[in-house]
Amino acid sequence: MQLDLVSYLREGPRLAIVGATNDSTKFGNIILRDMVSKGYEVVPINPRAKTVNEITAYPDLSSAARDHELGLVVYVIPPKLTLQSLQEAHALGLNKVWVQPGAGNPDVRQYLEENEFEYLMDACVMVETR
């Protein structure tokens, strides 16, 4: 089910960014920096980093959810990995997700629909929060 996540973002939910990275040339870092600069609290998800831009990172959503109440999961990873992480999100009850351009495909959309996620796909979170 498509959700007006742009309106939801005005409420200031804590964001988990799956695919956050320390590589400043990648969207996982560009989006993290942009959302922090706009005042959002972000939780980086990266299985190979202890921190991203000096923010404590978590290897997966389950680990992050133990320490934080997550309002929105933003995906910035390849579709195959997005699909795997969506299964974890679903099990955790994290049903509000934003799938960045390039992070989704028809299989991801089908999974989102079949599992009644509230989602936005193929729109850039940085553009929509200007």
Stockholm file with secondary structure:
# STOCKHOLM 1.0

chainA/1-130         MQLDLVSYLREGPRLAIVGATNDSTKFGNIILRDMVSKGYEVVPINPRAKTVNEITAYPDLSSAARDHELGLVVYVIPPKLTLQSLQEAHALGLNKVWVQPGAGNPDVRQYLEENEFEYLMDACVMVETR
#=GR chainA/1-130 SS CBCCHHHHHTTCCCEEEETCCSCTTSHHHHHHHHHHHTTCCEEEECTTCSEETTEECBSSHHHHHHHCCCCEEEECSCHHHHHHHHHHHHHHTCCEEEECTTSCCHHHHHHHHHTTCEEEESSCHHHHTC
#=GC SS_cons         CBCCHHHHHTTCCCEEEETCCSCTTSHHHHHHHHHHHTTCCEEEECTTCSEETTEECBSSHHHHHHHCCCCEEEECSCHHHHHHHHHHHHHHTCCEEEECTTSCCHHHHHHHHHTTCEEEESSCHHHHTC
//
